[in-house]
């Protein structure tokens, strides 16, 4: 997937850089889930499951459906 920006009335591809910390991305999403373009509310971070696993971010949609976000 490519990202683009409009600069001086022209489309410019945004160069991809490796994120130096996956935790930083998780924090950005937790602070403002709108960056995903989804209508969700983050309700948990690093949620431990009964299966011994861990969910990076747990969210809920307006209809009550749960959304799991993993990096």
CHARMM-style PDB file with segment names, atoms N, HN, CA, C and O in Angstrom:
ATOM      1  N   UNK     1       0.849  -1.168   0.000  1.00  0.00      PROA
ATOM      2  CA  UNK     1       0.000   0.000   0.000  1.00  0.00      PROA
ATOM      3  C   UNK     1       0.896   1.232   0.000  1.00  0.00      PROA
ATOM      4  O   UNK     1       1.839   1.319   0.786  1.00  0.00      PROA
ATOM      5  N   UNK     2       0.612   2.150  -0.848  1.00  0.00      PROA
ATOM      6  HN  UNK     2      -0.155   2.079  -1.486  1.00  0.00      PROA
ATOM      7  CA  UNK     2       1.378   3.386  -0.941  1.00  0.00      PROA
ATOM      8  C   UNK     2       0.603   4.523  -0.307  1.00  0.00      PROA
ATOM      9  O   UNK     2      -0.628   4.545  -0.332  1.00  0.00      PROA
ATOM     10  N   UNK     3       1.331   5.458   0.258  1.00  0.00      PROA
ATOM     11  HN  UNK     3       2.331   5.440   0.278  1.00  0.00      PROA
ATOM     12  CA  UNK     3       0.742   6.666   0.801  1.00  0.00      PROA
ATOM     13  C   UNK     3       1.141   7.837  -0.084  1.00  0.00      PROA
ATOM     14  O   UNK     3       2.256   7.893  -0.603  1.00  0.00      PROA
ATOM     15  N   UNK     4       0.206   8.772  -0.247  1.00  0.00      PROA
ATOM     16  HN  UNK     4      -0.699   8.726   0.174  1.00  0.00      PROA
ATOM     17  CA  UNK     4       0.439   9.912  -1.129  1.00  0.00      PROA
ATOM     18  C   UNK     4       0.060  11.188  -0.406  1.00  0.00      PROA
ATOM     19  O   UNK     4      -0.749  11.173   0.522  1.00  0.00      PROA
ATOM     20  N   UNK     5       0.645  12.279  -0.832  1.00  0.00      PROA
ATOM     21  HN  UNK     5       1.302  12.291  -1.585  1.00  0.00      PROA
ATOM     22  CA  UNK     5       0.274  13.596  -0.343  1.00  0.00      PROA
ATOM     23  C   UNK     5       0.153  14.528  -1.544  1.00  0.00      PROA
ATOM     24  O   UNK     5       0.745  14.288  -2.597  1.00  0.00      PROA
ATOM     25  N   UNK     6      -0.618  15.585  -1.368  1.00  0.00      PROA
ATOM     26  HN  UNK     6      -1.099  15.779  -0.513  1.00  0.00      PROA
ATOM     27  CA  UNK     6      -0.754  16.588  -2.416  1.00  0.00      PROA
ATOM     28  C   UNK     6       0.192  17.722  -2.062  1.00  0.00      PROA
ATOM     29  O   UNK     6       0.098  18.314  -0.987  1.00  0.00      PROA
ATOM     30  N   UNK     7       1.101  18.015  -2.978  1.00  0.00      PROA
ATOM     31  HN  UNK     7       1.177  17.533  -3.851  1.00  0.00      PROA
ATOM     32  CA  UNK     7       2.061  19.085  -2.775  1.00  0.00      PROA
ATOM     33  C   UNK     7       2.145  19.896  -4.054  1.00  0.00      PROA
ATOM     34  O   UNK     7       2.474  19.364  -5.115  1.00  0.00      PROA
ATOM     35  N   UNK     8       1.845  21.186  -3.952  1.00  0.00      PROA
ATOM     36  HN  UNK     8       1.578  21.617  -3.091  1.00  0.00      PROA
ATOM     37  CA  UNK     8       1.829  22.077  -5.102  1.00  0.00      PROA
ATOM     38  C   UNK     8       0.949  21.523  -6.221  1.00  0.00      PROA
ATOM     39  O   UNK     8       1.341  21.496  -7.388  1.00  0.00      PROA
ATOM     40  N   UNK     9      -0.252  21.083  -5.837  1.00  0.00      PROA
ATOM     41  HN  UNK     9      -0.571  21.105  -4.890  1.00  0.00      PROA
ATOM     42  CA  UNK     9      -1.264  20.545  -6.754  1.00  0.00      PROA
ATOM     43  C   UNK     9      -0.813  19.287  -7.501  1.00  0.00      PROA
ATOM     44  O   UNK     9      -1.359  18.971  -8.558  1.00  0.00      PROA
ATOM     45  N   UNK    10       0.164  18.577  -6.973  1.00  0.00      PROA
ATOM     46  HN  UNK    10       0.608  18.834  -6.114  1.00  0.00      PROA
ATOM     47  CA  UNK    10       0.616  17.319  -7.581  1.00  0.00      PROA
ATOM     48  C   UNK    10       0.668  16.240  -6.513  1.00  0.00      PROA
ATOM     49  O   UNK    10       0.944  16.509  -5.344  1.00  0.00      PROA
ATOM     50  N   UNK    11       0.396  15.010  -6.942  1.00  0.00      PROA
ATOM     51  HN  UNK    11       0.172  14.791  -7.892  1.00  0.00      PROA
ATOM     52  CA  UNK    11       0.522  13.875  -6.026  1.00  0.00      PROA
ATOM     53  C   UNK    11       1.989  13.501  -5.876  1.00  0.00      PROA
ATOM     54  O   UNK    11       2.710  13.344  -6.861  1.00  0.00      PROA
ATOM     55  N   UNK    12       2.412  13.363  -4.634  1.00  0.00      PROA
ATOM     56  HN  UNK    12       1.826  13.490  -3.834  1.00  0.00      PROA
ATOM     57  CA  UNK    12       3.773  12.945  -4.329  1.00  0.00      PROA
ATOM     58  C   UNK    12       3.688  11.705  -3.449  1.00  0.00      PROA
ATOM     59  O   UNK    12       2.993  11.710  -2.433  1.00  0.00      PROA
ATOM     60  N   UNK    13       4.386  10.650  -3.830  1.00  0.00      PROA
ATOM     61  HN  UNK    13       4.950  10.646  -4.656  1.00  0.00      PROA
ATOM     62  CA  UNK    13       4.394   9.459  -2.995  1.00  0.00      PROA
ATOM     63  C   UNK    13       5.222   9.725  -1.739  1.00  0.00      PROA
ATOM     64  O   UNK    13       6.313  10.292  -1.802  1.00  0.00      PROA
ATOM     65  N   UNK    14       4.684   9.308  -0.612  1.00  0.00      PROA
ATOM     66  HN  UNK    14       3.798   8.848  -0.560  1.00  0.00      PROA
ATOM     67  CA  UNK    14       5.399   9.455   0.654  1.00  0.00      PROA
ATOM     68  C   UNK    14       6.336   8.260   0.804  1.00  0.00      PROA
ATOM     69  O   UNK    14       5.912   7.108   0.715  1.00  0.00      PROA
ATOM     70  N   UNK    15       7.598   8.550   1.030  1.00  0.00      PROA
ATOM     71  HN  UNK    15       7.942   9.486   1.102  1.00  0.00      PROA
ATOM     72  CA  UNK    15       8.585   7.494   1.189  1.00  0.00      PROA
ATOM     73  C   UNK    15       8.345   6.756   2.503  1.00  0.00      PROA
ATOM     74  O   UNK    15       8.067   7.368   3.534  1.00  0.00      PROA
ATOM     75  N   UNK    16       8.456   5.455   2.446  1.00  0.00      PROA
ATOM     76  HN  UNK    16       8.682   4.958   1.609  1.00  0.00      PROA
ATOM     77  CA  UNK    16       8.250   4.635   3.634  1.00  0.00      PROA
ATOM     78  C   UNK    16       9.554   4.550   4.412  1.00  0.00      PROA
ATOM     79  O   UNK    16      10.628   4.335   3.851  1.00  0.00      PROA
ATOM     80  N   UNK    17       9.426   4.724   5.706  1.00  0.00      PROA
ATOM     81  HN  UNK    17       8.553   4.899   6.162  1.00  0.00      PROA
ATOM     82  CA  UNK    17      10.551   4.552   6.610  1.00  0.00      PROA
ATOM     83  C   UNK    17      10.153   3.539   7.665  1.00  0.00      PROA
ATOM     84  O   UNK    17       8.998   3.484   8.089  1.00  0.00      PROA
ATOM     85  N   UNK    18      11.085   2.766   8.068  1.00  0.00      PROA
ATOM     86  HN  UNK    18      12.023   2.810   7.724  1.00  0.00      PROA
ATOM     87  CA  UNK    18      10.806   1.785   9.114  1.00  0.00      PROA
ATOM     88  C   UNK    18      10.608   2.507  10.446  1.00  0.00      PROA
ATOM     89  O   UNK    18      11.420   3.349  10.831  1.00  0.00      PROA
ATOM     90  N   UNK    19       9.537   2.176  11.136  1.00  0.00      PROA
ATOM     91  HN  UNK    19       8.877   1.493  10.823  1.00  0.00      PROA
ATOM     92  CA  UNK    19       9.260   2.783  12.426  1.00  0.00      PROA
ATOM     93  C   UNK    19      10.266   2.265  13.437  1.00  0.00      PROA
ATOM     94  O   UNK    19      10.480   1.057  13.545  1.00  0.00      PROA
ATOM     95  N   UNK    20      10.880   3.167  14.171  1.00  0.00      PROA
ATOM     96  HN  UNK    20      10.706   4.148  14.084  1.00  0.00      PROA
ATOM     97  CA  UNK    20      11.927   2.751  15.096  1.00  0.00      PROA
ATOM     98  C   UNK    20      11.391   2.032  16.320  1.00  0.00      PROA
ATOM     99  O   UNK    20      12.154   1.411  17.060  1.00  0.00      PROA
ATOM    100  N   UNK    21      10.096   2.107  16.538  1.00  0.00      PROA
ATOM    101  HN  UNK    21       9.476   2.612  15.937  1.00  0.00      PROA
ATOM    102  CA  UNK    21       9.529   1.434  17.695  1.00  0.00      PROA
ATOM    103  C   UNK    21       8.074   1.083  17.432  1.00  0.00      PROA
ATOM    104  O   UNK    21       7.246   1.958  17.174  1.00  0.00      PROA
ATOM    105  N   UNK    22       7.771  -0.217  17.500  1.00  0.00      PROA
ATOM    106  HN  UNK    22       8.444  -0.927  17.709  1.00  0.00      PROA
ATOM    107  CA  UNK    22       6.379  -0.628  17.324  1.00  0.00      PROA
ATOM    108  C   UNK    22       5.526  -0.121  18.476  1.00  0.00      PROA
ATOM    109  O   UNK    22       4.330   0.115  18.309  1.00  0.00      PROA
ATOM    110  N   UNK    23       6.137   0.048  19.644  1.00  0.00      PROA
ATOM    111  HN  UNK    23       7.109  -0.144  19.780  1.00  0.00      PROA
ATOM    112  CA  UNK    23       5.399   0.588  20.785  1.00  0.00      PROA
ATOM    113  C   UNK    23       4.905   2.004  20.506  1.00  0.00      PROA
ATOM    114  O   UNK    23       3.823   2.392  20.948  1.00  0.00      PROA
ATOM    115  N   UNK    24       5.699   2.763  19.775  1.00  0.00      PROA
ATOM    116  HN  UNK    24       6.577   2.448  19.416  1.00  0.00      PROA
ATOM    117  CA  UNK    24       5.286   4.130  19.448  1.00  0.00      PROA
ATOM    118  C   UNK    24       4.023   4.108  18.589  1.00  0.00      PROA
ATOM    119  O   UNK    24       3.104   4.893  18.823  1.00  0.00      PROA
ATOM    120  N   UNK    25       3.970   3.219  17.600  1.00  0.00      PROA
ATOM    121  HN  UNK    25       4.717   2.582  17.411  1.00  0.00      PROA
ATOM    122  CA  UNK    25       2.784   3.098  16.759  1.00  0.00      PROA
ATOM    123  C   UNK    25       1.575   2.703  17.606  1.00  0.00      PROA
ATOM    124  O   UNK    25       0.495   3.276  17.460  1.00  0.00      PROA
ATOM    125  N   UNK    26       1.757   1.735  18.480  1.00  0.00      PROA
ATOM    126  HN  UNK    26       2.634   1.269  18.599  1.00  0.00      PROA
ATOM    127  CA  UNK    26       0.671   1.308  19.355  1.00  0.00      PROA
ATOM    128  C   UNK    26       0.171   2.475  20.208  1.00  0.00      PROA
ATOM    129  O   UNK    26      -1.036   2.639  20.390  1.00  0.00      PROA
ATOM    130  N   UNK    27       1.081   3.274  20.722  1.00  0.00      PROA
ATOM    131  HN  UNK    27       2.061   3.141  20.573  1.00  0.00      PROA
ATOM    132  CA  UNK    27       0.684   4.432  21.535  1.00  0.00      PROA
ATOM    133  C   UNK    27      -0.076   5.460  20.715  1.00  0.00      PROA
ATOM    134  O   UNK    27      -1.057   6.032  21.191  1.00  0.00      PROA
ATOM    135  N   UNK    28       0.371   5.704  19.475  1.00  0.00      PROA
ATOM    136  HN  UNK    28       1.168   5.240  19.088  1.00  0.00      PROA
ATOM    137  CA  UNK    28      -0.338   6.650  18.609  1.00  0.00      PROA
ATOM    138  C   UNK    28      -1.770   6.203  18.378  1.00  0.00      PROA
ATOM    139  O   UNK    28      -2.705   7.000  18.460  1.00  0.00      PROA
ATOM    140  N   UNK    29      -1.931   4.920  18.089  1.00  0.00      PROA
ATOM    141  HN  UNK    29      -1.172   4.273  18.023  1.00  0.00      PROA
ATOM    142  CA  UNK    29      -3.281   4.394  17.829  1.00  0.00      PROA
ATOM    143  C   UNK    29      -4.125   4.460  19.091  1.00  0.00      PROA
ATOM    144  O   UNK    29      -5.303   4.812  19.032  1.00  0.00      PROA
ATOM    145  N   UNK    30      -3.534   4.124  20.231  1.00  0.00      PROA
ATOM    146  HN  UNK    30      -2.577   3.837  20.279  1.00  0.00      PROA
ATOM    147  CA  UNK    30      -4.270   4.168  21.497  1.00  0.00      PROA
ATOM    148  C   UNK    30      -4.720   5.589  21.826  1.00  0.00      PROA
ATOM    149  O   UNK    30      -5.809   5.788  22.364  1.00  0.00      PROA
ATOM    150  N   UNK    31      -3.888   6.572  21.505  1.00  0.00      PROA
ATOM    151  HN  UNK    31      -3.003   6.411  21.068  1.00  0.00      PROA
ATOM    152  CA  UNK    31      -4.222   7.969  21.776  1.00  0.00      PROA
ATOM    153  C   UNK    31      -5.264   8.518  20.807  1.00  0.00      PROA
ATOM    154  O   UNK    31      -6.090   9.345  21.192  1.00  0.00      PROA
ATOM    155  N   UNK    32      -5.235   8.066  19.551  1.00  0.00      PROA
ATOM    156  HN  UNK    32      -4.564   7.394  19.238  1.00  0.00      PROA
ATOM    157  CA  UNK    32      -6.168   8.569  18.551  1.00  0.00      PROA
ATOM    158  C   UNK    32      -6.445   7.494  17.506  1.00  0.00      PROA
ATOM    159  O   UNK    32      -5.761   7.415  16.486  1.00  0.00      PROA
ATOM    160  N   UNK    33      -7.441   6.678  17.768  1.00  0.00      PROA
ATOM    161  HN  UNK    33      -7.997   6.742  18.597  1.00  0.00      PROA
ATOM    162  CA  UNK    33      -7.762   5.564  16.864  1.00  0.00      PROA
ATOM    163  C   UNK    33      -8.284   6.047  15.512  1.00  0.00      PROA
ATOM    164  O   UNK    33      -8.394   5.244  14.585  1.00  0.00      PROA
ATOM    165  N   UNK    34      -8.605   7.322  15.372  1.00  0.00      PROA
ATOM    166  HN  UNK    34      -8.516   7.974  16.124  1.00  0.00      PROA
ATOM    167  CA  UNK    34      -9.072   7.862  14.093  1.00  0.00      PROA
ATOM    168  C   UNK    34      -8.021   7.737  12.999  1.00  0.00      PROA
ATOM    169  O   UNK    34      -8.363   7.752  11.816  1.00  0.00      PROA
ATOM    170  N   UNK    35      -6.751   7.616  13.367  1.00  0.00      PROA
ATOM    171  HN  UNK    35      -6.473   7.604  14.327  1.00  0.00      PROA
ATOM    172  CA  UNK    35      -5.708   7.486  12.341  1.00  0.00      PROA
ATOM    173  C   UNK    35      -5.859   6.198  11.547  1.00  0.00      PROA
ATOM    174  O   UNK    35      -5.275   6.064  10.471  1.00  0.00      PROA
ATOM    175  N   UNK    36      -6.631   5.252  12.060  1.00  0.00      PROA
ATOM    176  HN  UNK    36      -7.105   5.360  12.933  1.00  0.00      PROA
ATOM    177  CA  UNK    36      -6.898   4.007  11.328  1.00  0.00      PROA
ATOM    178  C   UNK    36      -8.054   4.149  10.354  1.00  0.00      PROA
ATOM    179  O   UNK    36      -8.246   3.296   9.487  1.00  0.00      PROA
ATOM    180  N   UNK    37      -8.821   5.215  10.489  1.00  0.00      PROA
ATOM    181  HN  UNK    37      -8.665   5.907  11.193  1.00  0.00      PROA
ATOM    182  CA  UNK    37      -9.983   5.396   9.624  1.00  0.00      PROA
ATOM    183  C   UNK    37     -11.144   4.499  10.031  1.00  0.00      PROA
ATOM    184  O   UNK    37     -12.040   4.234   9.229  1.00  0.00      PROA
ATOM    185  N   UNK    38     -11.127   4.036  11.270  1.00  0.00      PROA
ATOM    186  HN  UNK    38     -10.399   4.252  11.921  1.00  0.00      PROA
ATOM    187  CA  UNK    38     -12.189   3.172  11.777  1.00  0.00      PROA
ATOM    188  C   UNK    38     -12.954   3.894  12.870  1.00  0.00      PROA
ATOM    189  O   UNK    38     -12.386   4.700  13.607  1.00  0.00      PROA
ATOM    190  N   UNK    39     -14.246   3.604  12.974  1.00  0.00      PROA
ATOM    191  HN  UNK    39     -14.707   2.949  12.375  1.00  0.00      PROA
ATOM    192  CA  UNK    39     -15.073   4.182  14.030  1.00  0.00      PROA
ATOM    193  C   UNK    39     -15.035   3.240  15.225  1.00  0.00      PROA
ATOM    194  O   UNK    39     -15.958   2.453  15.433  1.00  0.00      PROA
ATOM    195  N   UNK    40     -13.954   3.325  16.016  1.00  0.00      PROA
ATOM    196  HN  UNK    40     -13.204   3.965  15.847  1.00  0.00      PROA
ATOM    197  CA  UNK    40     -13.764   2.431  17.154  1.00  0.00      PROA
ATOM    198  C   UNK    40     -13.342   3.236  18.378  1.00  0.00      PROA
ATOM    199  O   UNK    40     -12.880   4.371  18.272  1.00  0.00      PROA
ATOM    200  N   UNK    41     -13.516   2.612  19.546  1.00  0.00      PROA
ATOM    201  HN  UNK    41     -13.892   1.689  19.632  1.00  0.00      PROA
ATOM    202  CA  UNK    41     -13.063   3.171  20.804  1.00  0.00      PROA
ATOM    203  C   UNK    41     -12.107   2.164  21.423  1.00  0.00      PROA
ATOM    204  O   UNK    41     -12.480   1.009  21.628  1.00  0.00      PROA
ATOM    205  N   UNK    42     -10.894   2.576  21.722  1.00  0.00      PROA
ATOM    206  HN  UNK    42     -10.591   3.514  21.555  1.00  0.00      PROA
ATOM    207  CA  UNK    42      -9.920   1.696  22.355  1.00  0.00      PROA
ATOM    208  C   UNK    42     -10.341   1.509  23.807  1.00  0.00      PROA
ATOM    209  O   UNK    42     -10.523   2.482  24.538  1.00  0.00      PROA
ATOM    210  N   UNK    43     -10.498   0.235  24.225  1.00  0.00      PROA
ATOM    211  HN  UNK    43     -10.350  -0.555  23.630  1.00  0.00      PROA
ATOM    212  CA  UNK    43     -10.933  -0.043  25.602  1.00  0.00      PROA
ATOM    213  C   UNK    43      -9.879  -0.818  26.393  1.00  0.00      PROA
ATOM    214  O   UNK    43     -10.060  -1.054  27.588  1.00  0.00      PROA
ATOM    215  N   UNK    44      -8.793  -1.213  25.754  1.00  0.00      PROA
ATOM    216  HN  UNK    44      -8.646  -1.022  24.784  1.00  0.00      PROA
ATOM    217  CA  UNK    44      -7.752  -1.924  26.479  1.00  0.00      PROA
ATOM    218  C   UNK    44      -6.456  -1.953  25.704  1.00  0.00      PROA
ATOM    219  O   UNK    44      -6.445  -1.933  24.473  1.00  0.00      PROA
ATOM    220  N   UNK    45      -5.356  -2.002  26.450  1.00  0.00      PROA
ATOM    221  HN  UNK    45      -5.365  -2.018  27.450  1.00  0.00      PROA
ATOM    222  CA  UNK    45      -4.028  -2.048  25.852  1.00  0.00      PROA
ATOM    223  C   UNK    45      -3.244  -3.150  26.560  1.00  0.00      PROA
ATOM    224  O   UNK    45      -3.221  -3.211  27.790  1.00  0.00      PROA
ATOM    225  N   UNK    46      -2.601  -4.021  25.776  1.00  0.00      PROA
ATOM    226  HN  UNK    46      -2.620  -3.970  24.777  1.00  0.00      PROA
ATOM    227  CA  UNK    46      -1.851  -5.155  26.318  1.00  0.00      PROA
ATOM    228  C   UNK    46      -2.746  -5.981  27.246  1.00  0.00      PROA
ATOM    229  O   UNK    46      -2.394  -6.261  28.392  1.00  0.00      PROA
ATOM    230  N   UNK    47      -3.907  -6.360  26.721  1.00  0.00      PROA
ATOM    231  HN  UNK    47      -4.193  -6.133  25.791  1.00  0.00      PROA
ATOM    232  CA  UNK    47      -4.904  -7.118  27.477  1.00  0.00      PROA
ATOM    233  C   UNK    47      -4.495  -8.589  27.511  1.00  0.00      PROA
ATOM    234  O   UNK    47      -4.279  -9.207  26.468  1.00  0.00      PROA
ATOM    235  N   UNK    48      -4.392  -9.140  28.719  1.00  0.00      PROA
ATOM    236  HN  UNK    48      -4.568  -8.638  29.566  1.00  0.00      PROA
ATOM    237  CA  UNK    48      -4.042 -10.548  28.880  1.00  0.00      PROA
ATOM    238  C   UNK    48      -5.314 -11.381  28.692  1.00  0.00      PROA
ATOM    239  O   UNK    48      -6.361 -11.090  29.272  1.00  0.00      PROA
ATOM    240  N   UNK    49      -5.193 -12.424  27.865  1.00  0.00      PROA
ATOM    241  HN  UNK    49      -4.343 -12.661  27.395  1.00  0.00      PROA
ATOM    242  CA  UNK    49      -6.340 -13.291  27.595  1.00  0.00      PROA
ATOM    243  C   UNK    49      -6.317 -14.495  28.526  1.00  0.00      PROA
ATOM    244  O   UNK    49      -5.307 -14.781  29.170  1.00  0.00      PROA
ATOM    245  N   UNK    50      -7.438 -15.189  28.587  1.00  0.00      PROA
ATOM    246  HN  UNK    50      -8.258 -14.956  28.064  1.00  0.00      PROA
ATOM    247  CA  UNK    50      -7.513 -16.401  29.409  1.00  0.00      PROA
ATOM    248  C   UNK    50      -6.718 -17.554  28.802  1.00  0.00      PROA
ATOM    249  O   UNK    50      -6.541 -18.589  29.444  1.00  0.00      PROA
ATOM    250  N   UNK    51      -6.239 -17.383  27.573  1.00  0.00      PROA
ATOM    251  HN  UNK    51      -6.383 -16.541  27.051  1.00  0.00      PROA
ATOM    252  CA  UNK    51      -5.429 -18.396  26.908  1.00  0.00      PROA
ATOM    253  C   UNK    51      -3.935 -18.155  27.109  1.00  0.00      PROA
ATOM    254  O   UNK    51      -3.108 -18.873  26.547  1.00  0.00      PROA
ATOM    255  N   UNK    52      -3.591 -17.158  27.902  1.00  0.00      PROA
ATOM    256  HN  UNK    52      -4.263 -16.575  28.359  1.00  0.00      PROA
ATOM    257  CA  UNK    52      -2.196 -16.856  28.168  1.00  0.00      PROA
ATOM    258  C   UNK    52      -1.564 -15.929  27.150  1.00  0.00      PROA
ATOM    259  O   UNK    52      -0.372 -15.634  27.234  1.00  0.00      PROA
ATOM    260  N   UNK    53      -2.343 -15.471  26.197  1.00  0.00      PROA
ATOM    261  HN  UNK    53      -3.312 -15.711  26.129  1.00  0.00      PROA
ATOM    262  CA  UNK    53      -1.828 -14.544  25.198  1.00  0.00      PROA
ATOM    263  C   UNK    53      -2.042 -13.099  25.626  1.00  0.00      PROA
ATOM    264  O   UNK    53      -2.508 -12.813  26.729  1.00  0.00      PROA
ATOM    265  N   UNK    54      -1.692 -12.214  24.729  1.00  0.00      PROA
ATOM    266  HN  UNK    54      -1.313 -12.446  23.833  1.00  0.00      PROA
ATOM    267  CA  UNK    54      -1.825 -10.789  25.008  1.00  0.00      PROA
ATOM    268  C   UNK    54      -2.314 -10.099  23.730  1.00  0.00      PROA
ATOM    269  O   UNK    54      -1.783 -10.336  22.645  1.00  0.00      PROA
ATOM    270  N   UNK    55      -3.324  -9.250  23.873  1.00  0.00      PROA
ATOM    271  HN  UNK    55      -3.755  -9.058  24.755  1.00  0.00      PROA
ATOM    272  CA  UNK    55      -3.858  -8.465  22.760  1.00  0.00      PROA
ATOM    273  C   UNK    55      -3.239  -7.081  22.836  1.00  0.00      PROA
ATOM    274  O   UNK    55      -3.318  -6.419  23.871  1.00  0.00      PROA
ATOM    275  N   UNK    56      -2.616  -6.635  21.732  1.00  0.00      PROA
ATOM    276  HN  UNK    56      -2.552  -7.173  20.892  1.00  0.00      PROA
ATOM    277  CA  UNK    56      -1.975  -5.318  21.740  1.00  0.00      PROA
ATOM    278  C   UNK    56      -2.983  -4.223  22.092  1.00  0.00      PROA
ATOM    279  O   UNK    56      -2.798  -3.485  23.059  1.00  0.00      PROA
ATOM    280  N   UNK    57      -4.040  -4.130  21.302  1.00  0.00      PROA
ATOM    281  HN  UNK    57      -4.189  -4.730  20.516  1.00  0.00      PROA
ATOM    282  CA  UNK    57      -5.096  -3.150  21.570  1.00  0.00      PROA
ATOM    283  C   UNK    57      -6.451  -3.820  21.377  1.00  0.00      PROA
ATOM    284  O   UNK    57      -6.661  -4.558  20.415  1.00  0.00      PROA
ATOM    285  N   UNK    58      -7.354  -3.557  22.290  1.00  0.00      PROA
ATOM    286  HN  UNK    58      -7.184  -2.957  23.072  1.00  0.00      PROA
ATOM    287  CA  UNK    58      -8.715  -4.057  22.204  1.00  0.00      PROA
ATOM    288  C   UNK    58      -9.628  -2.855  22.039  1.00  0.00      PROA
ATOM    289  O   UNK    58      -9.532  -1.878  22.783  1.00  0.00      PROA
ATOM    290  N   UNK    59     -10.510  -2.937  21.063  1.00  0.00      PROA
ATOM    291  HN  UNK    59     -10.588  -3.730  20.459  1.00  0.00      PROA
ATOM    292  CA  UNK    59     -11.413  -1.821  20.767  1.00  0.00      PROA
ATOM    293  C   UNK    59     -12.831  -2.343  20.625  1.00  0.00      PROA
ATOM    294  O   UNK    59     -13.063  -3.547  20.522  1.00  0.00      PROA
ATOM    295  N   UNK    60     -13.764  -1.418  20.622  1.00  0.00      PROA
ATOM    296  HN  UNK    60     -13.575  -0.440  20.705  1.00  0.00      PROA
ATOM    297  CA  UNK    60     -15.172  -1.757  20.427  1.00  0.00      PROA
ATOM    298  C   UNK    60     -15.765  -0.801  19.400  1.00  0.00      PROA
ATOM    299  O   UNK    60     -15.463   0.392  19.394  1.00  0.00      PROA
ATOM    300  N   UNK    61     -16.619  -1.348  18.526  1.00  0.00      PROA
ATOM    301  HN  UNK    61     -16.864  -2.318  18.531  1.00  0.00      PROA
ATOM    302  CA  UNK    61     -17.324  -0.536  17.539  1.00  0.00      PROA
ATOM    303  C   UNK    61     -18.636  -0.050  18.132  1.00  0.00      PROA
ATOM    304  O   UNK    61     -19.069  -0.548  19.171  1.00  0.00      PROA
ATOM    305  N   UNK    62     -19.263   0.904  17.491  1.00  0.00      PROA
ATOM    306  HN  UNK    62     -18.911   1.308  16.647  1.00  0.00      PROA
ATOM    307  CA  UNK    62     -20.504   1.481  18.017  1.00  0.00      PROA
ATOM    308  C   UNK    62     -21.639   0.467  18.109  1.00  0.00      PROA
ATOM    309  O   UNK    62     -22.584   0.669  18.872  1.00  0.00      PROA
ATOM    310  N   UNK    63     -21.560  -0.628  17.337  1.00  0.00      PROA
ATOM    311  HN  UNK    63     -20.792  -0.792  16.718  1.00  0.00      PROA
ATOM    312  CA  UNK    63     -22.593  -1.662  17.404  1.00  0.00      PROA
ATOM    313  C   UNK    63     -22.281  -2.733  18.451  1.00  0.00      PROA
ATOM    314  O   UNK    63     -23.013  -3.715  18.575  1.00  0.00      PROA
ATOM    315  N   UNK    64     -21.175  -2.541  19.215  1.00  0.00      PROA
ATOM    316  HN  UNK    64     -20.580  -1.744  19.114  1.00  0.00      PROA
ATOM    317  CA  UNK    64     -20.821  -3.484  20.268  1.00  0.00      PROA
ATOM    318  C   UNK    64     -19.843  -4.566  19.852  1.00  0.00      PROA
ATOM    319  O   UNK    64     -19.397  -5.350  20.688  1.00  0.00      PROA
ATOM    320  N   UNK    65     -19.502  -4.621  18.566  1.00  0.00      PROA
ATOM    321  HN  UNK    65     -19.865  -3.984  17.886  1.00  0.00      PROA
ATOM    322  CA  UNK    65     -18.565  -5.632  18.074  1.00  0.00      PROA
ATOM    323  C   UNK    65     -17.155  -5.308  18.562  1.00  0.00      PROA
ATOM    324  O   UNK    65     -16.712  -4.161  18.496  1.00  0.00      PROA
ATOM    325  N   UNK    66     -16.459  -6.331  19.053  1.00  0.00      PROA
ATOM    326  HN  UNK    66     -16.819  -7.263  19.106  1.00  0.00      PROA
ATOM    327  CA  UNK    66     -15.086  -6.151  19.523  1.00  0.00      PROA
ATOM    328  C   UNK    66     -14.113  -6.208  18.348  1.00  0.00      PROA
ATOM    329  O   UNK    66     -14.330  -6.947  17.387  1.00  0.00      PROA
ATOM    330  N   UNK    67     -13.045  -5.425  18.435  1.00  0.00      PROA
ATOM    331  HN  UNK    67     -12.870  -4.825  19.216  1.00  0.00      PROA
ATOM    332  CA  UNK    67     -12.019  -5.373  17.415  1.00  0.00      PROA
ATOM    333  C   UNK    67     -10.675  -5.594  18.097  1.00  0.00      PROA
ATOM    334  O   UNK    67     -10.352  -4.911  19.068  1.00  0.00      PROA
ATOM    335  N   UNK    68      -9.889  -6.549  17.593  1.00  0.00      PROA
ATOM    336  HN  UNK    68     -10.152  -7.104  16.804  1.00  0.00      PROA
ATOM    337  CA  UNK    68      -8.562  -6.822  18.117  1.00  0.00      PROA
ATOM    338  C   UNK    68      -7.535  -6.214  17.175  1.00  0.00      PROA
ATOM    339  O   UNK    68      -7.589  -6.427  15.963  1.00  0.00      PROA
ATOM    340  N   UNK    69      -6.610  -5.464  17.728  1.00  0.00      PROA
ATOM    341  HN  UNK    69      -6.565  -5.291  18.712  1.00  0.00      PROA
ATOM    342  CA  UNK    69      -5.564  -4.839  16.926  1.00  0.00      PROA
ATOM    343  C   UNK    69      -4.219  -5.411  17.348  1.00  0.00      PROA
ATOM    344  O   UNK    69      -3.814  -5.298  18.506  1.00  0.00      PROA
ATOM    345  N   UNK    70      -3.540  -6.019  16.399  1.00  0.00      PROA
ATOM    346  HN  UNK    70      -3.869  -6.111  15.459  1.00  0.00      PROA
ATOM    347  CA  UNK    70      -2.241  -6.629  16.647  1.00  0.00      PROA
ATOM    348  C   UNK    70      -1.216  -6.025  15.709  1.00  0.00      PROA
ATOM    349  O   UNK    70      -1.535  -5.704  14.564  1.00  0.00      PROA
ATOM    350  N   UNK    71      -0.016  -5.870  16.169  1.00  0.00      PROA
ATOM    351  HN  UNK    71       0.243  -6.131  17.099  1.00  0.00      PROA
ATOM    352  CA  UNK    71       1.043  -5.351  15.309  1.00  0.00      PROA
ATOM    353  C   UNK    71       1.803  -6.471  14.675  1.00  0.00      PROA
ATOM    354  OT1 UNK    71       2.739  -6.229  13.913  1.00  0.00      PROA
TER     355      UNK     71
END
